Structures are given as structure tokens and as C-alpha cells.
Amino acid sequence: MSVIECRELSKAYLRKKVLNQISFTIEENKITGVIGRNGVGKTTLLKIMAGFTKETSGEIRVLEQRPFNNLYTSVNSIFVDDQMSFPPALQLQELLEAAQTFYPNWDMDFAQRLFKYFNFDPKHYHNTLSKGRTSTFNAIVGIAARCPITIFDEPTTGMDEAVRKDFYRALLKDYIDHPRTILISSHHLEEMEDLLEDVLLLKNGKVHLHIPISDLKEWAIGLQGQASSVLPWTEGKEVLYQNQIGLNATYVVIKNDLSEAELAQARLNGVKITPVHASDLCIYLTSDTKGGIDDVFINR
Ligand SMILES: Nc1ncnc2c1ncn2[C@@H]1O[C@H](COP(=O)(O)OP(=O)(O)OP(=O)(O)O)[C@@H](O)[C@H]1O
């Protein structure tokens, strides 16, 4: 069953179109990574889903209702980012108690265990926490709320690596016991790969790809070797990335649509064939150049 449906959804700020007639559906109880370069519109899309931001045109349905300013959406969803605001007069422990009264599925025992594990002081105030600690506290609220639609926008901002790993693991373990629909935007795709089921990749205001992460991992291949051996295999193909290695060698990333026989032949011709990491592929797919930062240094 699909729980989020977008049809021809657009969002413009003044005259600047950020989302341009995008259409997709999110199935119930899946974890989807919303990926894209800075400024592509991830936060905008997630805030439209959470009912915080109004779409400019097109249609969006979350749990079959239009989310904007919708009480049903707010009760059934949570939007977690580093800007989450809490009543400043309440201490952290009081915030957890307040959350319990608002979120019907709130698990106080679980929230307290996480709170203790991450060494929070119940008497501290939210607005005095450091950036990483703010994200960690917000993440505890986001997980323990167990909302049917759980949205994390860059949830790990400021967290150190150990805390980021703990967060992803806690989320995965809790999701296995209590499946729900989760959307996460993050710039750390490599850290989330084991968590995600689907990836929604945004580029230039459009959905560029919306596929299972397992497919994304096999979507492209890297060809490496002498340019004279590699380049014939790229003819007629869309080159996603190309980089020169040393004087004559080259590394090229293309869509993985070579047959087994072609791959075997390429190997015989001295081409090394490698998988392309999902996070690298997302960078190549959303880049405006084929050589990345190296292009800046060409023909100087
Ligand atoms: N309230 C606003 N008013 C005007 N422009 C806005 C507003 N919010 C976002 N934008 C613009 O919309 C575009 C998309 O912003 P958004 O924050 O959705 O991108 P993002 O993909 O989440 O970026 P990042 O990865 O850097 O967080 C940007 O160009 C941003 O400047």
C-alpha cells in the first residue's frame, strides 16, 4: 500500500522553481533515502510531506490526505531536523514526558534507555545543547515517537562518527520490531546503505531515480585500464564519470548494461571491471561535469 503519493508536484519560491512536476509513490513501511546535491530541494520536499510547507501546484497525499496544515498528518508524522523547536522552559526529561502526551505510539521506556545510553542530563535544557547533542536528542524523539510517517532531514548533523553509527543501528533495530514508513535525507549515503530499502534521487527539480538500493549498487560499473582498451567499450554509452589515471590509463563509469559475454571480452582486452559504490554513483549521477573537481584543473 502506498502511503505517500505525489503527482506533478511543484514548489517555487518566488519565481525560483525548486521541485518541477515530480511524481512518485512511497510504499508503506519502507525506509527511503532522499538523496541529492545541496540546494536540490530535499528539505523542501520533506517539509511538504510533513505539512509544514505548502506545495505550489500538483498533488500530494500523505495517508490519503493533503498534508499542509493538516492535524491528521501532524499526529501521524514527525519531522526531525536540527531546527526542531521545543518549549525553552522545559528540561530534557520534561520534554520526553511532553512528547509522550502528543505521540500515541511513544515508547517511554525505550526513550529513557536511549537518553541514558547517550548520557543526557535530565535537568539540562534543549537550547543549551551542542550541535551534535541537539541532533542526538532530536533523533531520540524521532525514533521513540514511532510515528507511522517518520521523516529525518539530515538527522546526523554534528554527530560524531560513533554516534552516527549508533543512531542508524538503533533506528534499524527499532524499525525491525516496529515497521513504519521512514524517509531520511542525508549526505552520508555510505553510512546509511545497510538501512535503506529505496533511494529517491533528486536532480534539477526532478526525481532522477527511485529504485531499490540493491539495484543502485549494481546500476553502474567502472572500467579501468589503458585508454585504448577502455574507451571502445564506452562508445554509444552514457559516460557518468571519467578520470585519467597517470599518463595512459583511464577510469570510466558507465551504466551496467554490458552482457556477460561483453564483460568477459572486455576483461580479455585488459579492462579491469569494478563495482561502483552507491554513494559514488549518486555523486556522478548528480554532477554537472564528468570529471568532478579535476575538471577545474583542466586547460588552466
Ligand atoms: N523559505 C525559502 N524561501 C526562498 N527560497 C528557499 C526557501 N527554502 C528553500 N529555498 C531555496 O530552495 C532551494 C532548495 O532548498 P532545500 O533546503 O530544499 O534544499 P536541500 O536539498 O535540502 O539542500 P541542502 O542539502 O543544502 O540542505 C534552495 O535554492 C534554497 O535556497
The ligand as a Gaussian input file, in Angstrom:
#p B3LYP/6-31G(d) Opt

LIG

0 1
 N       11.821000      29.687000       2.505000
 C       12.520000      29.814000       1.379000
 N       12.481000      30.931000       0.634000
 C       13.171000      31.039000      -0.508000
 N       13.951000      30.060000      -1.023000
 C       14.040000      28.928000      -0.328000
 C       13.343000      28.722000       0.903000
 N       13.615000      27.475000       1.364000
 C       14.457000      26.931000       0.457000
 N       14.709000      27.791000      -0.551000
 C       15.559000      27.516000      -1.724000
 O       15.094000      26.337000      -2.316000
 C       16.189000      25.560000      -2.784000
 C       16.091000      24.162000      -2.174000
 O       16.377000      24.268000      -0.789000
 P       16.315000      22.996000       0.164000
 O       16.693000      23.458000       1.521000
 O       15.017000      22.322000      -0.014000
 O       17.476000      22.086000      -0.472000
 P       18.257000      20.828000       0.128000
 O       18.339000      19.833000      -0.977000
 O       17.632000      20.382000       1.395000
 O       19.690000      21.476000       0.410000
 P       20.861000      21.050000       1.438000
 O       21.362000      19.693000       1.012000
 O       21.904000      22.099000       1.205000
 O       20.294000      21.072000       2.820000
 C       17.460000      26.326000      -2.431000
 O       17.876000      27.035000      -3.567000
 C       17.012000      27.255000      -1.330000
 O       17.766000      28.436000      -1.364000

